[in-house]
Amino acid sequence: ACGKAVIATRVGGLEEVIKDQETGVLVPPDDVTSLTTAILDLLHHPQKRFHLGEKARHEVVTRFSWPHIAELTLTFYKRVIG
């Protein structure tokens, strides 16, 4: 949401929120080598860092905004109620 590149592990629901190499970088859990590589890659490529952060910010603003969530909730209720 802050427009910063994110590196996260593939655990829990993070894979549902972060699109690998689009809105962040996903690495396997307990894989120090992959984490190190991802950190160094973003440190050495500021344009990639910027691009990932911008895409992530856009994704949060559109997919996870309260108006969008409210619309999804109303659609779901209408479908369930009939």
N, CA and C atoms as an extended XYZ file, in Angstrom:
246
Properties=species:S:1:pos:R:3:atomname:S:1:resname:S:1:resid:I:1 pbc="F F F"
N         0.820       -1.206        0.000 N   ALA     1
C         0.000        0.000        0.000 CA  ALA     1
C         0.858        1.262        0.000 C   ALA     1
N         2.110        1.129        0.410 N   CYS     2
C         3.006        2.287        0.490 CA  CYS     2
C         3.817        2.495       -0.784 C   CYS     2
N         3.584        1.680       -1.794 N   GLY     3
C         4.303        1.837       -3.044 CA  GLY     3
C         5.745        1.365       -2.986 C   GLY     3
N         6.026        0.424       -2.102 N   LYS     4
C         7.375       -0.117       -1.964 CA  LYS     4
C         7.403       -1.573       -2.405 C   LYS     4
N         8.524       -1.986       -2.964 N   ALA     5
C         8.681       -3.384       -3.361 CA  ALA     5
C         8.700       -4.259       -2.115 C   ALA     5
N         8.098       -5.437       -2.234 N   VAL     6
C         7.994       -6.359       -1.112 CA  VAL     6
C         8.624       -7.694       -1.493 C   VAL     6
N         9.366       -8.250       -0.556 N   ILE     7
C         9.867       -9.612       -0.690 CA  ILE     7
C         9.214      -10.402        0.421 C   ILE     7
N         8.563      -11.499        0.061 N   ALA     8
C         7.856      -12.307        1.057 CA  ALA     8
C         8.056      -13.787        0.756 C   ALA     8
N         7.789      -14.611        1.750 N   THR     9
C         7.877      -16.051        1.543 CA  THR     9
C         6.520      -16.584        1.092 C   THR     9
N         6.558      -17.716        0.452 N   ARG    10
C         5.338      -18.359       -0.050 CA  ARG    10
C         4.657      -19.128        1.083 C   ARG    10
N         4.088      -18.399        2.017 N   VAL    11
C         3.380      -19.013        3.136 CA  VAL    11
C         2.040      -18.321        3.322 C   VAL    11
N         1.123      -19.017        3.960 N   GLY    12
C        -0.176      -18.433        4.241 CA  GLY    12
C        -0.850      -17.908        3.000 C   GLY    12
N        -1.488      -16.765        3.134 N   GLY    13
C        -2.216      -16.179        2.022 CA  GLY    13
C        -1.413      -15.171        1.217 C   GLY    13
N        -0.114      -15.097        1.471 N   LEU    14
C         0.697      -14.107        0.764 CA  LEU    14
C         0.699      -14.306       -0.740 C   LEU    14
N         0.638      -15.548       -1.195 N   GLU    15
C         0.615      -15.802       -2.649 CA  GLU    15
C        -0.673      -15.302       -3.300 C   GLU    15
N        -1.722      -15.145       -2.503 N   GLU    16
C        -2.977      -14.618       -3.044 CA  GLU    16
C        -2.925      -13.101       -3.190 C   GLU    16
N        -2.047      -12.460       -2.446 N   VAL    17
C        -1.966      -11.001       -2.456 CA  VAL    17
C        -0.822      -10.506       -3.328 C   VAL    17
N         0.314      -11.180       -3.263 N   ILE    18
C         1.500      -10.760       -4.012 CA  ILE    18
C         1.641      -11.602       -5.263 C   ILE    18
N         1.715      -10.935       -6.400 N   LYS    19
C         1.954      -11.626       -7.669 CA  LYS    19
C         3.456      -11.584       -7.926 C   LYS    19
N         4.080      -12.755       -7.934 N   ASP    20
C         5.528      -12.838       -8.050 CA  ASP    20
C         6.034      -12.126       -9.304 C   ASP    20
N         7.003      -11.250       -9.102 N   GLN    21
C         7.651      -10.460      -10.149 CA  GLN    21
C         6.726       -9.432      -10.798 C   GLN    21
N         5.519       -9.258      -10.257 N   GLU    22
C         4.609       -8.219      -10.748 CA  GLU    22
C         4.345       -7.172       -9.667 C   GLU    22
N         3.940       -7.648       -8.483 N   THR    23
C         3.667       -6.726       -7.378 CA  THR    23
C         4.593       -6.976       -6.193 C   THR    23
N         5.545       -7.848       -6.366 N   GLY    24
C         6.504       -8.172       -5.319 CA  GLY    24
C         7.313       -9.384       -5.729 C   GLY    24
N         8.095       -9.879       -4.802 N   VAL    25
C         8.919      -11.054       -5.058 CA  VAL    25
C         8.595      -12.099       -4.006 C   VAL    25
N         8.291      -13.302       -4.457 N   LEU    26
C         8.016      -14.406       -3.546 CA  LEU    26
C         9.183      -15.377       -3.569 C   LEU    26
N         9.591      -15.804       -2.380 N   VAL    27
C        10.667      -16.781       -2.254 CA  VAL    27
C        10.172      -17.952       -1.403 C   VAL    27
N        10.746      -19.131       -1.585 N   PRO    28
C        10.342      -20.280       -0.776 CA  PRO    28
C        10.697      -20.053        0.700 C   PRO    28
N         9.895      -20.584        1.611 N   PRO    29
C        10.231      -20.455        3.027 CA  PRO    29
C        11.519      -21.218        3.339 C   PRO    29
N        12.248      -20.721        4.302 N   ASP    30
C        13.482      -21.355        4.774 CA  ASP    30
C        14.549      -21.480        3.690 C   ASP    30
N        14.510      -20.615        2.684 N   ASP    31
C        15.498      -20.654        1.605 CA  ASP    31
C        16.311      -19.362        1.640 C   ASP    31
N        17.371      -19.396        2.419 N   VAL    32
C        18.201      -18.208        2.620 CA  VAL    32
C        18.825      -17.742        1.314 C   VAL    32
N        19.207      -18.665        0.467 N   THR    33
C        19.827      -18.305       -0.811 CA  THR    33
C        18.856      -17.520       -1.686 C   THR    33
N        17.613      -17.981       -1.785 N   SER    34
C        16.609      -17.271       -2.593 CA  SER    34
C        16.311      -15.895       -2.018 C   SER    34
N        16.238      -15.813       -0.713 N   LEU    35
C        15.975      -14.526       -0.075 CA  LEU    35
C        17.124      -13.559       -0.328 C   LEU    35
N        18.343      -14.045       -0.181 N   THR    36
C        19.518      -13.212       -0.434 CA  THR    36
C        19.549      -12.733       -1.878 C   THR    36
N        19.276      -13.632       -2.797 N   THR    37
C        19.262      -13.285       -4.219 CA  THR    37
C        18.203      -12.215       -4.506 C   THR    37
N        17.019      -12.375       -3.927 N   ALA    38
C        15.930      -11.413       -4.145 CA  ALA    38
C        16.297      -10.039       -3.587 C   ALA    38
N        16.887      -10.005       -2.402 N   ILE    39
C        17.283       -8.730       -1.798 CA  ILE    39
C        18.336       -8.042       -2.656 C   ILE    39
N        19.359       -8.787       -3.035 N   LEU    40
C        20.427       -8.197       -3.850 CA  LEU    40
C        19.910       -7.735       -5.211 C   LEU    40
N        19.000       -8.513       -5.790 N   ASP    41
C        18.429       -8.140       -7.085 CA  ASP    41
C        17.723       -6.789       -6.990 C   ASP    41
N        16.910       -6.598       -5.963 N   LEU    42
C        16.187       -5.328       -5.822 CA  LEU    42
C        17.127       -4.191       -5.445 C   LEU    42
N        18.158       -4.486       -4.665 N   LEU    43
C        19.132       -3.444       -4.326 CA  LEU    43
C        19.883       -2.944       -5.557 C   LEU    43
N        20.190       -3.854       -6.465 N   HIS    44
C        20.967       -3.497       -7.647 CA  HIS    44
C        20.114       -3.006       -8.829 C   HIS    44
N        18.800       -3.121       -8.719 N   HIS    45
C        17.915       -2.709       -9.812 CA  HIS    45
C        16.825       -1.758       -9.295 C   HIS    45
N        17.176       -0.496       -9.098 N   PRO    46
C        16.208        0.462       -8.548 CA  PRO    46
C        14.964        0.639       -9.422 C   PRO    46
N        15.118        0.516      -10.735 N   GLN    47
C        13.953        0.662      -11.621 CA  GLN    47
C        12.957       -0.476      -11.383 C   GLN    47
N        13.469       -1.682      -11.201 N   LYS    48
C        12.608       -2.834      -10.904 CA  LYS    48
C        11.910       -2.625       -9.559 C   LYS    48
N        12.662       -2.147       -8.572 N   ARG    49
C        12.106       -1.858       -7.251 CA  ARG    49
C        10.955       -0.871       -7.377 C   ARG    49
N        11.182        0.193       -8.124 N   PHE    50
C        10.165        1.216       -8.317 CA  PHE    50
C         8.935        0.637       -9.007 C   PHE    50
N         9.165       -0.118      -10.082 N   HIS    51
C         8.069       -0.707      -10.851 CA  HIS    51
C         7.225       -1.644       -9.977 C   HIS    51
N         7.864       -2.515       -9.207 N   LEU    52
C         7.132       -3.433       -8.324 CA  LEU    52
C         6.312       -2.659       -7.298 C   LEU    52
N         6.900       -1.622       -6.735 N   GLY    53
C         6.187       -0.813       -5.746 CA  GLY    53
C         4.983       -0.105       -6.333 C   GLY    53
N         5.153        0.448       -7.534 N   GLU    54
C         4.042        1.136       -8.199 CA  GLU    54
C         2.909        0.168       -8.537 C   GLU    54
N         3.251       -1.007       -9.065 N   LYS    55
C         2.233       -2.011       -9.403 CA  LYS    55
C         1.520       -2.487       -8.132 C   LYS    55
N         2.280       -2.675       -7.061 N   ALA    56
C         1.680       -3.118       -5.796 CA  ALA    56
C         0.711       -2.070       -5.265 C   ALA    56
N         1.116       -0.820       -5.310 N   ARG    57
C         0.252        0.269       -4.851 CA  ARG    57
C        -1.044        0.315       -5.660 C   ARG    57
N        -0.924        0.200       -6.969 N   HIS    58
C        -2.102        0.202       -7.827 CA  HIS    58
C        -3.024       -0.983       -7.486 C   HIS    58
N        -2.436       -2.130       -7.273 N   GLU    59
C        -3.209       -3.329       -6.941 CA  GLU    59
C        -3.980       -3.141       -5.639 C   GLU    59
N        -3.322       -2.578       -4.639 N   VAL    60
C        -3.977       -2.349       -3.346 CA  VAL    60
C        -5.109       -1.347       -3.485 C   VAL    60
N        -4.849       -0.270       -4.181 N   VAL    61
C        -5.862        0.782       -4.340 CA  VAL    61
C        -7.086        0.258       -5.081 C   VAL    61
N        -6.888       -0.591       -6.075 N   THR    62
C        -8.039       -1.067       -6.846 CA  THR    62
C        -8.671       -2.319       -6.243 C   THR    62
N        -7.869       -3.294       -5.885 N   ARG    63
C        -8.409       -4.574       -5.417 CA  ARG    63
C        -8.826       -4.590       -3.956 C   ARG    63
N        -8.154       -3.819       -3.138 N   PHE    64
C        -8.391       -3.899       -1.701 CA  PHE    64
C        -8.941       -2.620       -1.092 C   PHE    64
N        -9.467       -1.734       -1.931 N   SER    65
C       -10.077       -0.513       -1.396 CA  SER    65
C       -11.430       -0.870       -0.781 C   SER    65
N       -11.866       -0.073        0.174 N   TRP    66
C       -13.150       -0.353        0.818 CA  TRP    66
C       -14.323       -0.298       -0.157 C   TRP    66
N       -14.376        0.643       -1.075 N   PRO    67
C       -15.488        0.621       -2.036 CA  PRO    67
C       -15.520       -0.672       -2.863 C   PRO    67
N       -14.354       -1.148       -3.272 N   HIS    68
C       -14.312       -2.388       -4.049 CA  HIS    68
C       -14.741       -3.584       -3.200 C   HIS    68
N       -14.263       -3.650       -1.978 N   ILE    69
C       -14.647       -4.745       -1.081 CA  ILE    69
C       -16.155       -4.696       -0.798 C   ILE    69
N       -16.691       -3.497       -0.604 N   ALA    70
C       -18.135       -3.365       -0.369 CA  ALA    70
C       -18.920       -3.854       -1.582 C   ALA    70
N       -18.466       -3.512       -2.772 N   GLU    71
C       -19.138       -3.962       -3.992 CA  GLU    71
C       -19.106       -5.479       -4.110 C   GLU    71
N       -17.964       -6.086       -3.823 N   LEU    72
C       -17.860       -7.549       -3.858 CA  LEU    72
C       -18.789       -8.196       -2.825 C   LEU    72
N       -18.854       -7.594       -1.647 N   THR    73
C       -19.730       -8.117       -0.589 CA  THR    73
C       -21.186       -8.029       -1.009 C   THR    73
N       -21.612       -6.896       -1.550 N   LEU    74
C       -23.000       -6.747       -2.012 CA  LEU    74
C       -23.327       -7.734       -3.127 C   LEU    74
N       -22.404       -7.910       -4.046 N   THR    75
C       -22.613       -8.873       -5.129 CA  THR    75
C       -22.790      -10.275       -4.573 C   THR    75
N       -21.966      -10.626       -3.605 N   PHE    76
C       -22.064      -11.946       -2.991 CA  PHE    76
C       -23.416      -12.125       -2.290 C   PHE    76
N       -23.817      -11.136       -1.490 N   TYR    77
C       -25.102      -11.224       -0.784 CA  TYR    77
C       -26.268      -11.345       -1.751 C   TYR    77
N       -26.239      -10.565       -2.828 N   LYS    78
C       -27.313      -10.629       -3.822 CA  LYS    78
C       -27.396      -12.009       -4.455 C   LYS    78
N       -26.220      -12.594       -4.707 N   ARG    79
C       -26.189      -13.944       -5.304 CA  ARG    79
C       -26.718      -14.994       -4.319 C   ARG    79
N       -26.375      -14.867       -3.060 N   VAL    80
C       -26.796      -15.850       -2.049 CA  VAL    80
C       -28.294      -15.711       -1.763 C   VAL    80
N       -28.763      -14.481       -1.653 N   ILE    81
C       -30.176      -14.244       -1.333 CA  ILE    81
C       -31.073      -14.621       -2.520 C   ILE    81
N       -30.552      -14.451       -3.703 N   GLY    82
C       -31.326      -14.860       -4.868 CA  GLY    82
C       -31.748      -13.682       -5.642 C   GLY    82
